[in-house]
Amino acid sequence: MARPQSDNPATIGWQARLAAAELVLVAMGGASDFDAAMDKSRTFKRLQGPDRGFARAMAGAALRAVGRIDWALGGMLKRPLDELQPPLQALLRIGAAQLWIMNVADHAAVSATVEAAGKWDDARKGGGLINAVLRRAAREGDAFANSPVTAVWPDWLAARMKASLGAAQAEELALAQLDEPPIDLTLRSAEDAEAWAERLEAELLPNGSLRLQSGAGLMELPGFAEGAWWVQDTAAALPAKLLGDVRGQAVADLCAAPGGKAMQLAAMGAKLFAIDMSRQRIARLRENAERAKLPMTIVESDARMWRPEQPLDAVLLDAPCSALGIIRRHPEGVWRRDPKDLVRYPAIQRALVDAAHDMLRPGGRLVYSVCTPVPEEGREIIEAAIIAGGWKRAVIARAEIAGFQDSLTADGDLLTLPRARVSGAAPGVESATAPMNSDAFYIARLERL
């Protein structure tokens, strides 16, 4: 767990706790995600320096572990947590996050959180309850340590992940959610990787991505304004590279916005059509491409309907999906989701694969990716396409996926998971290589017959 951005959290007072609790309240309430909550919260905006960093760290820690926190707090309350007033729930969650996750001193976590309750009109009457529960939480830290790891998710999601990945890998994915996810960068020119790593004080990963030590002040870092790099998870950088040498080739990115993969392909020399049906997302794609000075033909269209004038050499399809592989970046979102809404994605994904077939010349390549590990949106989509005819699998080779060799499946596809084990290893046996700590992606490559 990332430490709070202060040398001495005990010197940071109730204002940061109040801001953190407001962020949790807004993010869990369904009106905004965490990023939007930070933009809207006046209390948070009034904070400066370490106070702001600590408030963000507390809120982030609470949201990433909210299910486990609630499970552990449940044994310390006389009535269910969700029957308390929402401001009290939020304060208890950020208090518990300080004690159980961030290792803040007991007296600082309890006293400053209780003081924050006294400054919040909607929570003032609950100060005594917060004081009593957090003091008990300080004494009974094992309550969190002994909580089910997969309780970080709603019950429906925990069951789905266990069914898809098995209990051991589901727990690994849940554990990864407790840590703040890294900030990775993709470079416009891979030849400059070592120089940029030194300039940005970043780690150069095996597949060429850079990993920053902190995500603070991204837009002020060298290279941002001129588009020398852009933020992109290291696993998200794989699909474009798996199309191979696309210099001078006609390529389409079918769901291109906000543009990370499209910019990769343009930087690799492709004659690129970047397709997306969202006008708002297209605007962001255009802004990113212009900043990086990368040429591409941007088309606002439903990729299921769009067709090129001439057959394409390659297609990248990062399909709309349930996004269950990136929930550690927005963990609050799953608590607002209805699992019934997720059943619509496979039909969309199948239609997009069929559309890609129509766009490609014989022998043309399709790389299909989704940021979710569940098979009904990944492996089953690809298997259905092959069985229907018109495709053959173009197996991914270990030499193409530096750092991700352990993510190669028996079929020759990729399933990237944080803390992935050696394929076939027994539960509890870690990989001999350091895990890439990436988001969870399923990636497959097909060739049009």
TORKOL-4160 file (C-alpha; in steps of 0.2 Angstrom, whole numbers, padded with zeros to 4 digits, m for minus):
449
<pt num="1" X="0000" Y="0000" Z="0000"/>
<pt num="2" X="0007" Y="0017" Z="m0005"/>
<pt num="3" X="0011" Y="0027" Z="0011"/>
<pt num="4" X="0001" Y="0044" Z="0013"/>
<pt num="5" X="0010" Y="0059" Z="0005"/>
<pt num="6" X="0016" Y="0066" Z="0022"/>
<pt num="7" X="0031" Y="0062" Z="0033"/>
<pt num="8" X="0020" Y="0063" Z="0048"/>
<pt num="9" X="0002" Y="0060" Z="0046"/>
<pt num="10" X="m0001" Y="0064" Z="0064"/>
<pt num="11" X="0002" Y="0082" Z="0060"/>
<pt num="12" X="m0012" Y="0082" Z="0047"/>
<pt num="13" X="m0029" Y="0086" Z="0055"/>
<pt num="14" X="m0048" Y="0084" Z="0053"/>
<pt num="15" X="m0049" Y="0094" Z="0037"/>
<pt num="16" X="m0040" Y="0080" Z="0027"/>
<pt num="17" X="m0051" Y="0067" Z="0036"/>
<pt num="18" X="m0067" Y="0077" Z="0032"/>
<pt num="19" X="m0062" Y="0079" Z="0014"/>
<pt num="20" X="m0058" Y="0061" Z="0012"/>
<pt num="21" X="m0075" Y="0056" Z="0020"/>
<pt num="22" X="m0084" Y="0067" Z="0007"/>
<pt num="23" X="m0075" Y="0060" Z="m0007"/>
<pt num="24" X="m0080" Y="0042" Z="m0001"/>
<pt num="25" X="m0098" Y="0048" Z="0001"/>
<pt num="26" X="m0099" Y="0055" Z="m0016"/>
<pt num="27" X="m0090" Y="0041" Z="m0025"/>
<pt num="28" X="m0101" Y="0027" Z="m0016"/>
<pt num="29" X="m0117" Y="0037" Z="m0018"/>
<pt num="30" X="m0117" Y="0035" Z="m0037"/>
<pt num="31" X="m0117" Y="0053" Z="m0042"/>
<pt num="32" X="m0098" Y="0053" Z="m0047"/>
<pt num="33" X="m0083" Y="0042" Z="m0049"/>
<pt num="34" X="m0068" Y="0046" Z="m0038"/>
<pt num="35" X="m0060" Y="0057" Z="m0051"/>
<pt num="36" X="m0076" Y="0067" Z="m0053"/>
<pt num="37" X="m0078" Y="0068" Z="m0034"/>
<pt num="38" X="m0061" Y="0076" Z="m0032"/>
<pt num="39" X="m0066" Y="0089" Z="m0045"/>
<pt num="40" X="m0083" Y="0093" Z="m0036"/>
<pt num="41" X="m0078" Y="0093" Z="m0018"/>
<pt num="42" X="m0075" Y="0110" Z="m0011"/>
<pt num="43" X="m0068" Y="0104" Z="0005"/>
<pt num="44" X="m0055" Y="0094" Z="m0005"/>
<pt num="45" X="m0051" Y="0108" Z="m0016"/>
<pt num="46" X="m0047" Y="0119" Z="m0001"/>
<pt num="47" X="m0033" Y="0108" Z="0004"/>
<pt num="48" X="m0015" Y="0111" Z="m0001"/>
<pt num="49" X="0001" Y="0100" Z="m0002"/>
<pt num="50" X="0002" Y="0085" Z="0010"/>
<pt num="51" X="m0016" Y="0088" Z="0017"/>
<pt num="52" X="m0023" Y="0085" Z="m0001"/>
<pt num="53" X="m0012" Y="0071" Z="m0004"/>
<pt num="54" X="m0016" Y="0062" Z="0012"/>
<pt num="55" X="m0035" Y="0065" Z="0009"/>
<pt num="56" X="m0034" Y="0057" Z="m0008"/>
<pt num="57" X="m0024" Y="0042" Z="m0001"/>
<pt num="58" X="m0036" Y="0039" Z="0013"/>
<pt num="59" X="m0051" Y="0040" Z="0001"/>
<pt num="60" X="m0042" Y="0029" Z="m0011"/>
<pt num="61" X="m0038" Y="0016" Z="0002"/>
<pt num="62" X="m0055" Y="0016" Z="0008"/>
<pt num="63" X="m0063" Y="0014" Z="m0009"/>
<pt num="64" X="m0051" Y="0000" Z="m0014"/>
<pt num="65" X="m0055" Y="m0010" Z="0001"/>
<pt num="66" X="m0073" Y="m0004" Z="0005"/>
<pt num="67" X="m0081" Y="m0022" Z="0005"/>
<pt num="68" X="m0068" Y="m0029" Z="0017"/>
<pt num="69" X="m0069" Y="m0014" Z="0028"/>
<pt num="70" X="m0088" Y="m0015" Z="0029"/>
<pt num="71" X="m0086" Y="m0034" Z="0033"/>
<pt num="72" X="m0074" Y="m0031" Z="0047"/>
<pt num="73" X="m0084" Y="m0016" Z="0054"/>
<pt num="74" X="m0100" Y="m0026" Z="0054"/>
<pt num="75" X="m0094" Y="m0036" Z="0069"/>
<pt num="76" X="m0091" Y="m0020" Z="0079"/>
<pt num="77" X="m0108" Y="m0012" Z="0076"/>
<pt num="78" X="m0125" Y="m0016" Z="0085"/>
<pt num="79" X="m0134" Y="m0013" Z="0068"/>
<pt num="80" X="m0129" Y="m0015" Z="0050"/>
<pt num="81" X="m0117" Y="m0002" Z="0043"/>
<pt num="82" X="m0129" Y="0002" Z="0029"/>
<pt num="83" X="m0142" Y="0008" Z="0041"/>
<pt num="84" X="m0131" Y="0022" Z="0048"/>
<pt num="85" X="m0132" Y="0039" Z="0040"/>
<pt num="86" X="m0121" Y="0040" Z="0024"/>
<pt num="87" X="m0109" Y="0053" Z="0032"/>
<pt num="88" X="m0106" Y="0041" Z="0047"/>
<pt num="89" X="m0102" Y="0026" Z="0035"/>
<pt num="90" X="m0090" Y="0037" Z="0026"/>
<pt num="91" X="m0081" Y="0043" Z="0041"/>
<pt num="92" X="m0080" Y="0025" Z="0048"/>
<pt num="93" X="m0073" Y="0019" Z="0032"/>
<pt num="94" X="m0059" Y="0032" Z="0031"/>
<pt num="95" X="m0055" Y="0029" Z="0049"/>
<pt num="96" X="m0053" Y="0010" Z="0047"/>
<pt num="97" X="m0043" Y="0013" Z="0031"/>
<pt num="98" X="m0030" Y="0023" Z="0041"/>
<pt num="99" X="m0029" Y="0010" Z="0055"/>
<pt num="100" X="m0030" Y="m0006" Z="0045"/>
<pt num="101" X="m0022" Y="m0002" Z="0028"/>
<pt num="102" X="m0011" Y="0014" Z="0030"/>
<pt num="103" X="m0004" Y="0011" Z="0047"/>
<pt num="104" X="m0008" Y="0028" Z="0054"/>
<pt num="105" X="m0005" Y="0030" Z="0073"/>
<pt num="106" X="m0021" Y="0025" Z="0082"/>
<pt num="107" X="m0023" Y="0041" Z="0092"/>
<pt num="108" X="m0021" Y="0052" Z="0076"/>
<pt num="109" X="m0033" Y="0041" Z="0066"/>
<pt num="110" X="m0046" Y="0041" Z="0079"/>
<pt num="111" X="m0045" Y="0058" Z="0086"/>
<pt num="112" X="m0044" Y="0067" Z="0070"/>
<pt num="113" X="m0058" Y="0057" Z="0062"/>
<pt num="114" X="m0069" Y="0060" Z="0077"/>
<pt num="115" X="m0065" Y="0079" Z="0076"/>
<pt num="116" X="m0070" Y="0079" Z="0057"/>
<pt num="117" X="m0087" Y="0072" Z="0063"/>
<pt num="118" X="m0089" Y="0086" Z="0074"/>
<pt num="119" X="m0086" Y="0099" Z="0060"/>
<pt num="120" X="m0099" Y="0090" Z="0048"/>
<pt num="121" X="m0117" Y="0095" Z="0052"/>
<pt num="122" X="m0123" Y="0078" Z="0045"/>
<pt num="123" X="m0112" Y="0068" Z="0056"/>
<pt num="124" X="m0110" Y="0078" Z="0072"/>
<pt num="125" X="m0122" Y="0068" Z="0082"/>
<pt num="126" X="m0112" Y="0052" Z="0078"/>
<pt num="127" X="m0096" Y="0057" Z="0085"/>
<pt num="128" X="m0097" Y="0046" Z="0100"/>
<pt num="129" X="m0101" Y="0031" Z="0089"/>
<pt num="130" X="m0087" Y="0034" Z="0078"/>
<pt num="131" X="m0075" Y="0036" Z="0093"/>
<pt num="132" X="m0081" Y="0020" Z="0101"/>
<pt num="133" X="m0080" Y="0009" Z="0085"/>
<pt num="134" X="m0063" Y="0016" Z="0079"/>
<pt num="135" X="m0056" Y="0013" Z="0096"/>
<pt num="136" X="m0061" Y="m0005" Z="0095"/>
<pt num="137" X="m0055" Y="m0006" Z="0077"/>
<pt num="138" X="m0038" Y="0000" Z="0083"/>
<pt num="139" X="m0038" Y="m0015" Z="0096"/>
<pt num="140" X="m0045" Y="m0028" Z="0084"/>
<pt num="141" X="m0034" Y="m0026" Z="0068"/>
<pt num="142" X="m0036" Y="m0044" Z="0065"/>
<pt num="143" X="m0054" Y="m0041" Z="0060"/>
<pt num="144" X="m0049" Y="m0034" Z="0043"/>
<pt num="145" X="m0034" Y="m0046" Z="0041"/>
<pt num="146" X="m0046" Y="m0061" Z="0043"/>
<pt num="147" X="m0060" Y="m0054" Z="0032"/>
<pt num="148" X="m0063" Y="m0063" Z="0015"/>
<pt num="149" X="m0050" Y="m0057" Z="0002"/>
<pt num="150" X="m0064" Y="m0056" Z="m0011"/>
<pt num="151" X="m0075" Y="m0046" Z="0000"/>
<pt num="152" X="m0067" Y="m0031" Z="m0009"/>
<pt num="153" X="m0081" Y="m0035" Z="m0022"/>
<pt num="154" X="m0100" Y="m0036" Z="m0021"/>
<pt num="155" X="m0105" Y="m0055" Z="m0019"/>
<pt num="156" X="m0111" Y="m0056" Z="m0037"/>
<pt num="157" X="m0094" Y="m0051" Z="m0043"/>
<pt num="158" X="m0084" Y="m0062" Z="m0031"/>
<pt num="159" X="m0094" Y="m0077" Z="m0037"/>
<pt num="160" X="m0091" Y="m0072" Z="m0055"/>
<pt num="161" X="m0073" Y="m0070" Z="m0053"/>
<pt num="162" X="m0071" Y="m0087" Z="m0044"/>
<pt num="163" X="m0081" Y="m0096" Z="m0057"/>
<pt num="164" X="m0070" Y="m0088" Z="m0071"/>
<pt num="165" X="m0053" Y="m0088" Z="m0064"/>
<pt num="166" X="m0054" Y="m0101" Z="m0049"/>
<pt num="167" X="m0053" Y="m0096" Z="m0031"/>
<pt num="168" X="m0034" Y="m0094" Z="m0030"/>
<pt num="169" X="m0032" Y="m0082" Z="m0045"/>
<pt num="170" X="m0048" Y="m0072" Z="m0040"/>
<pt num="171" X="m0040" Y="m0069" Z="m0023"/>
<pt num="172" X="m0024" Y="m0063" Z="m0031"/>
<pt num="173" X="m0034" Y="m0051" Z="m0042"/>
<pt num="174" X="m0043" Y="m0045" Z="m0026"/>
<pt num="175" X="m0027" Y="m0043" Z="m0016"/>
<pt num="176" X="m0020" Y="m0032" Z="m0031"/>
<pt num="177" X="m0035" Y="m0020" Z="m0028"/>
<pt num="178" X="m0029" Y="m0016" Z="m0011"/>
<pt num="179" X="m0013" Y="m0007" Z="m0018"/>
<pt num="180" X="m0014" Y="0009" Z="m0028"/>
<pt num="181" X="m0012" Y="0004" Z="m0046"/>
<pt num="182" X="0004" Y="0010" Z="m0055"/>
<pt num="183" X="0005" Y="0024" Z="m0068"/>
<pt num="184" X="0013" Y="0017" Z="m0084"/>
<pt num="185" X="0018" Y="0027" Z="m0099"/>
<pt num="186" X="0019" Y="0022" Z="m0118"/>
<pt num="187" X="0033" Y="0032" Z="m0128"/>
<pt num="188" X="0030" Y="0039" Z="m0145"/>
<pt num="189" X="0047" Y="0033" Z="m0150"/>
<pt num="190" X="0054" Y="0016" Z="m0142"/>
<pt num="191" X="0071" Y="0021" Z="m0147"/>
<pt num="192" X="0071" Y="0034" Z="m0133"/>
<pt num="193" X="0066" Y="0023" Z="m0119"/>
<pt num="194" X="0082" Y="0023" Z="m0108"/>
<pt num="195" X="0084" Y="0042" Z="m0110"/>
<pt num="196" X="0066" Y="0045" Z="m0105"/>
<pt num="197" X="0067" Y="0033" Z="m0091"/>
<pt num="198" X="0081" Y="0043" Z="m0084"/>
<pt num="199" X="0073" Y="0060" Z="m0087"/>
<pt num="200" X="0057" Y="0055" Z="m0079"/>
<pt num="201" X="0065" Y="0044" Z="m0065"/>
<pt num="202" X="0054" Y="0030" Z="m0071"/>
<pt num="203" X="0057" Y="0011" Z="m0071"/>
<pt num="204" X="0059" Y="0004" Z="m0089"/>
<pt num="205" X="0048" Y="m0012" Z="m0090"/>
<pt num="206" X="0053" Y="m0027" Z="m0101"/>
<pt num="207" X="0040" Y="m0023" Z="m0114"/>
<pt num="208" X="0046" Y="m0005" Z="m0116"/>
<pt num="209" X="0033" Y="0004" Z="m0105"/>
<pt num="210" X="0039" Y="0016" Z="m0092"/>
<pt num="211" X="0032" Y="0015" Z="m0074"/>
<pt num="212" X="0032" Y="0031" Z="m0064"/>
<pt num="213" X="0036" Y="0032" Z="m0045"/>
<pt num="214" X="0021" Y="0044" Z="m0043"/>
<pt num="215" X="0006" Y="0050" Z="m0053"/>
<pt num="216" X="0007" Y="0067" Z="m0046"/>
<pt num="217" X="0008" Y="0082" Z="m0058"/>
<pt num="218" X="0008" Y="0072" Z="m0074"/>
<pt num="219" X="0004" Y="0086" Z="m0085"/>
<pt num="220" X="0019" Y="0096" Z="m0079"/>
<pt num="221" X="0032" Y="0082" Z="m0082"/>
<pt num="222" X="0044" Y="0084" Z="m0097"/>
<pt num="223" X="0037" Y="0077" Z="m0113"/>
<pt num="224" X="0019" Y="0078" Z="m0109"/>
<pt num="225" X="0015" Y="0094" Z="m0119"/>
<pt num="226" X="0024" Y="0088" Z="m0135"/>
<pt num="227" X="0016" Y="0071" Z="m0134"/>
<pt num="228" X="0032" Y="0061" Z="m0131"/>
<pt num="229" X="0022" Y="0049" Z="m0120"/>
<pt num="230" X="0005" Y="0046" Z="m0114"/>
<pt num="231" X="m0003" Y="0037" Z="m0100"/>
<pt num="232" X="m0007" Y="0018" Z="m0104"/>
<pt num="233" X="m0006" Y="0003" Z="m0093"/>
<pt num="234" X="0008" Y="m0009" Z="m0098"/>
<pt num="235" X="m0004" Y="m0023" Z="m0103"/>
<pt num="236" X="m0015" Y="m0011" Z="m0113"/>
<pt num="237" X="0001" Y="m0007" Z="m0123"/>
<pt num="238" X="0002" Y="m0025" Z="m0129"/>
<pt num="239" X="m0012" Y="m0027" Z="m0142"/>
<pt num="240" X="m0005" Y="m0014" Z="m0154"/>
<pt num="241" X="0012" Y="m0022" Z="m0154"/>
<pt num="242" X="0004" Y="m0039" Z="m0158"/>
<pt num="243" X="m0001" Y="m0033" Z="m0175"/>
<pt num="244" X="0017" Y="m0033" Z="m0180"/>
<pt num="245" X="0025" Y="m0022" Z="m0192"/>
<pt num="246" X="0012" Y="m0010" Z="m0199"/>
<pt num="247" X="0022" Y="0002" Z="m0208"/>
<pt num="248" X="0013" Y="0009" Z="m0223"/>
<pt num="249" X="m0001" Y="m0003" Z="m0220"/>
<pt num="250" X="m0020" Y="0001" Z="m0219"/>
<pt num="251" X="m0025" Y="m0002" Z="m0201"/>
<pt num="252" X="m0041" Y="0002" Z="m0192"/>
<pt num="253" X="m0043" Y="0004" Z="m0173"/>
<pt num="254" X="m0062" Y="0001" Z="m0171"/>
<pt num="255" X="m0065" Y="0008" Z="m0154"/>
<pt num="256" X="m0051" Y="0020" Z="m0154"/>
<pt num="257" X="m0055" Y="0033" Z="m0141"/>
<pt num="258" X="m0047" Y="0040" Z="m0130"/>
<pt num="259" X="m0033" Y="0035" Z="m0141"/>
<pt num="260" X="m0018" Y="0026" Z="m0133"/>
<pt num="261" X="m0018" Y="0011" Z="m0145"/>
<pt num="262" X="m0022" Y="0022" Z="m0160"/>
<pt num="263" X="m0007" Y="0033" Z="m0156"/>
<pt num="264" X="0004" Y="0018" Z="m0154"/>
<pt num="265" X="m0002" Y="0012" Z="m0172"/>
<pt num="266" X="0001" Y="0029" Z="m0179"/>
<pt num="267" X="0018" Y="0030" Z="m0171"/>
<pt num="268" X="0022" Y="0013" Z="m0179"/>
<pt num="269" X="0019" Y="0020" Z="m0196"/>
<pt num="270" X="0002" Y="0013" Z="m0200"/>
<pt num="271" X="m0010" Y="0022" Z="m0212"/>
<pt num="272" X="m0023" Y="0023" Z="m0198"/>
<pt num="273" X="m0042" Y="0024" Z="m0197"/>
<pt num="274" X="m0047" Y="0028" Z="m0179"/>
<pt num="275" X="m0066" Y="0024" Z="m0177"/>
<pt num="276" X="m0077" Y="0028" Z="m0162"/>
<pt num="277" X="m0095" Y="0032" Z="m0161"/>
<pt num="278" X="m0094" Y="0044" Z="m0146"/>
<pt num="279" X="m0093" Y="0062" Z="m0151"/>
<pt num="280" X="m0086" Y="0066" Z="m0133"/>
<pt num="281" X="m0073" Y="0053" Z="m0134"/>
<pt num="282" X="m0069" Y="0057" Z="m0152"/>
<pt num="283" X="m0065" Y="0075" Z="m0146"/>
<pt num="284" X="m0053" Y="0068" Z="m0133"/>
<pt num="285" X="m0045" Y="0056" Z="m0146"/>
<pt num="286" X="m0042" Y="0071" Z="m0158"/>
<pt num="287" X="m0034" Y="0082" Z="m0144"/>
<pt num="288" X="m0022" Y="0068" Z="m0139"/>
<pt num="289" X="m0017" Y="0064" Z="m0157"/>
<pt num="290" X="m0014" Y="0083" Z="m0160"/>
<pt num="291" X="m0004" Y="0084" Z="m0145"/>
<pt num="292" X="0007" Y="0070" Z="m0150"/>
<pt num="293" X="0007" Y="0076" Z="m0168"/>
<pt num="294" X="0002" Y="0059" Z="m0175"/>
<pt num="295" X="m0007" Y="0057" Z="m0191"/>
<pt num="296" X="m0023" Y="0047" Z="m0192"/>
<pt num="297" X="m0040" Y="0048" Z="m0200"/>
<pt num="298" X="m0053" Y="0050" Z="m0187"/>
<pt num="299" X="m0070" Y="0044" Z="m0190"/>
<pt num="300" X="m0086" Y="0046" Z="m0179"/>
<pt num="301" X="m0096" Y="0030" Z="m0183"/>
<pt num="302" X="m0102" Y="0014" Z="m0176"/>
<pt num="303" X="m0089" Y="0002" Z="m0180"/>
<pt num="304" X="m0102" Y="m0012" Z="m0183"/>
<pt num="305" X="m0108" Y="m0002" Z="m0198"/>
<pt num="306" X="m0092" Y="0007" Z="m0205"/>
<pt num="307" X="m0083" Y="m0001" Z="m0219"/>
<pt num="308" X="m0067" Y="0005" Z="m0228"/>
<pt num="309" X="m0066" Y="0009" Z="m0246"/>
<pt num="310" X="m0053" Y="m0004" Z="m0249"/>
<pt num="311" X="m0049" Y="m0020" Z="m0238"/>
<pt num="312" X="m0038" Y="m0017" Z="m0223"/>
<pt num="313" X="m0022" Y="m0026" Z="m0219"/>
<pt num="314" X="m0025" Y="m0026" Z="m0200"/>
<pt num="315" X="m0038" Y="m0022" Z="m0187"/>
<pt num="316" X="m0036" Y="m0018" Z="m0169"/>
<pt num="317" X="m0052" Y="m0021" Z="m0159"/>
<pt num="318" X="m0052" Y="m0016" Z="m0141"/>
<pt num="319" X="m0070" Y="m0020" Z="m0138"/>
<pt num="320" X="m0083" Y="m0013" Z="m0126"/>
<pt num="321" X="m0083" Y="m0024" Z="m0111"/>
<pt num="322" X="m0088" Y="m0026" Z="m0093"/>
<pt num="323" X="m0071" Y="m0018" Z="m0088"/>
<pt num="324" X="m0069" Y="m0030" Z="m0074"/>
<pt num="325" X="m0051" Y="m0031" Z="m0076"/>
<pt num="326" X="m0048" Y="m0012" Z="m0072"/>
<pt num="327" X="m0059" Y="m0011" Z="m0057"/>
<pt num="328" X="m0044" Y="m0007" Z="m0046"/>
<pt num="329" X="m0043" Y="0010" Z="m0054"/>
<pt num="330" X="m0062" Y="0014" Z="m0051"/>
<pt num="331" X="m0067" Y="0001" Z="m0037"/>
<pt num="332" X="m0081" Y="0012" Z="m0032"/>
<pt num="333" X="m0090" Y="0008" Z="m0048"/>
<pt num="334" X="m0094" Y="m0010" Z="m0045"/>
<pt num="335" X="m0104" Y="m0006" Z="m0030"/>
<pt num="336" X="m0116" Y="0004" Z="m0041"/>
<pt num="337" X="m0117" Y="m0008" Z="m0055"/>
<pt num="338" X="m0131" Y="m0020" Z="m0059"/>
<pt num="339" X="m0124" Y="m0037" Z="m0065"/>
<pt num="340" X="m0139" Y="m0039" Z="m0077"/>
<pt num="341" X="m0132" Y="m0024" Z="m0087"/>
<pt num="342" X="m0116" Y="m0035" Z="m0091"/>
<pt num="343" X="m0125" Y="m0048" Z="m0101"/>
<pt num="344" X="m0126" Y="m0036" Z="m0116"/>
<pt num="345" X="m0108" Y="m0036" Z="m0120"/>
<pt num="346" X="m0105" Y="m0053" Z="m0129"/>
<pt num="347" X="m0117" Y="m0049" Z="m0142"/>
<pt num="348" X="m0109" Y="m0032" Z="m0146"/>
<pt num="349" X="m0092" Y="m0041" Z="m0146"/>
<pt num="350" X="m0097" Y="m0054" Z="m0158"/>
<pt num="351" X="m0104" Y="m0041" Z="m0170"/>
<pt num="352" X="m0088" Y="m0031" Z="m0170"/>
<pt num="353" X="m0078" Y="m0047" Z="m0174"/>
<pt num="354" X="m0089" Y="m0050" Z="m0188"/>
<pt num="355" X="m0087" Y="m0032" Z="m0194"/>
<pt num="356" X="m0069" Y="m0034" Z="m0193"/>
<pt num="357" X="m0069" Y="m0049" Z="m0204"/>
<pt num="358" X="m0079" Y="m0039" Z="m0218"/>
<pt num="359" X="m0065" Y="m0025" Z="m0217"/>
<pt num="360" X="m0050" Y="m0036" Z="m0219"/>
<pt num="361" X="m0042" Y="m0043" Z="m0234"/>
<pt num="362" X="m0038" Y="m0062" Z="m0234"/>
<pt num="363" X="m0023" Y="m0065" Z="m0223"/>
<pt num="364" X="m0027" Y="m0049" Z="m0214"/>
<pt num="365" X="m0024" Y="m0049" Z="m0195"/>
<pt num="366" X="m0036" Y="m0045" Z="m0181"/>
<pt num="367" X="m0030" Y="m0042" Z="m0163"/>
<pt num="368" X="m0045" Y="m0043" Z="m0151"/>
<pt num="369" X="m0043" Y="m0037" Z="m0133"/>
<pt num="370" X="m0055" Y="m0034" Z="m0118"/>
<pt num="371" X="m0050" Y="m0027" Z="m0101"/>
<pt num="372" X="m0059" Y="m0041" Z="m0092"/>
<pt num="373" X="m0054" Y="m0058" Z="m0087"/>
<pt num="374" X="m0071" Y="m0067" Z="m0089"/>
<pt num="375" X="m0071" Y="m0080" Z="m0103"/>
<pt num="376" X="m0088" Y="m0076" Z="m0110"/>
<pt num="377" X="m0081" Y="m0059" Z="m0116"/>
<pt num="378" X="m0064" Y="m0066" Z="m0121"/>
<pt num="379" X="m0060" Y="m0084" Z="m0125"/>
<pt num="380" X="m0078" Y="m0089" Z="m0129"/>
<pt num="381" X="m0080" Y="m0074" Z="m0141"/>
<pt num="382" X="m0064" Y="m0080" Z="m0151"/>
<pt num="383" X="m0068" Y="m0098" Z="m0150"/>
<pt num="384" X="m0086" Y="m0095" Z="m0157"/>
<pt num="385" X="m0078" Y="m0084" Z="m0171"/>
<pt num="386" X="m0066" Y="m0098" Z="m0176"/>
<pt num="387" X="m0080" Y="m0111" Z="m0176"/>
<pt num="388" X="m0091" Y="m0101" Z="m0187"/>
<pt num="389" X="m0078" Y="m0101" Z="m0200"/>
<pt num="390" X="m0068" Y="m0087" Z="m0208"/>
<pt num="391" X="m0054" Y="m0086" Z="m0195"/>
<pt num="392" X="m0039" Y="m0095" Z="m0189"/>
<pt num="393" X="m0030" Y="m0091" Z="m0173"/>
<pt num="394" X="m0013" Y="m0083" Z="m0175"/>
<pt num="395" X="m0004" Y="m0090" Z="m0160"/>
<pt num="396" X="0005" Y="m0077" Z="m0149"/>
<pt num="397" X="0024" Y="m0081" Z="m0147"/>
<pt num="398" X="0033" Y="m0079" Z="m0130"/>
<pt num="399" X="0046" Y="m0068" Z="m0139"/>
<pt num="400" X="0033" Y="m0055" Z="m0143"/>
<pt num="401" X="0028" Y="m0052" Z="m0125"/>
<pt num="402" X="0043" Y="m0048" Z="m0115"/>
<pt num="403" X="0038" Y="m0048" Z="m0096"/>
<pt num="404" X="0021" Y="m0057" Z="m0100"/>
<pt num="405" X="0027" Y="m0074" Z="m0104"/>
<pt num="406" X="0018" Y="m0081" Z="m0089"/>
<pt num="407" X="0002" Y="m0074" Z="m0096"/>
<pt num="408" X="0002" Y="m0085" Z="m0111"/>
<pt num="409" X="m0013" Y="m0097" Z="m0112"/>
<pt num="410" X="m0013" Y="m0115" Z="m0118"/>
<pt num="411" X="m0022" Y="m0109" Z="m0134"/>
<pt num="412" X="m0009" Y="m0096" Z="m0138"/>
<pt num="413" X="m0019" Y="m0081" Z="m0132"/>
<pt num="414" X="m0015" Y="m0069" Z="m0117"/>
<pt num="415" X="m0023" Y="m0067" Z="m0100"/>
<pt num="416" X="m0014" Y="m0054" Z="m0090"/>
<pt num="417" X="m0017" Y="m0054" Z="m0072"/>
<pt num="418" X="m0008" Y="m0045" Z="m0057"/>
<pt num="419" X="0003" Y="m0056" Z="m0048"/>
<pt num="420" X="0001" Y="m0070" Z="m0062"/>
<pt num="421" X="0009" Y="m0087" Z="m0058"/>
<pt num="422" X="0019" Y="m0098" Z="m0069"/>
<pt num="423" X="0007" Y="m0107" Z="m0080"/>
<pt num="424" X="0002" Y="m0123" Z="m0072"/>
<pt num="425" X="0010" Y="m0120" Z="m0055"/>
<pt num="426" X="0001" Y="m0125" Z="m0040"/>
<pt num="427" X="m0009" Y="m0112" Z="m0030"/>
<pt num="428" X="0003" Y="m0102" Z="m0019"/>
<pt num="429" X="0018" Y="m0105" Z="m0030"/>
<pt num="430" X="0023" Y="m0088" Z="m0037"/>
<pt num="431" X="0031" Y="m0084" Z="m0054"/>
<pt num="432" X="0050" Y="m0085" Z="m0055"/>
<pt num="433" X="0049" Y="m0068" Z="m0064"/>
<pt num="434" X="0043" Y="m0052" Z="m0055"/>
<pt num="435" X="0024" Y="m0050" Z="m0059"/>
<pt num="436" X="0021" Y="m0035" Z="m0071"/>
<pt num="437" X="0007" Y="m0029" Z="m0060"/>
<pt num="438" X="m0004" Y="m0024" Z="m0075"/>
<pt num="439" X="m0022" Y="m0023" Z="m0077"/>
<pt num="440" X="m0032" Y="m0039" Z="m0082"/>
<pt num="441" X="m0033" Y="m0040" Z="m0101"/>
<pt num="442" X="m0038" Y="m0055" Z="m0113"/>
<pt num="443" X="m0029" Y="m0053" Z="m0129"/>
<pt num="444" X="m0031" Y="m0064" Z="m0145"/>
<pt num="445" X="m0024" Y="m0063" Z="m0163"/>
<pt num="446" X="m0034" Y="m0070" Z="m0178"/>
<pt num="447" X="m0030" Y="m0071" Z="m0196"/>
<pt num="448" X="m0044" Y="m0069" Z="m0209"/>
<pt num="449" X="m0045" Y="m0085" Z="m0220"/>
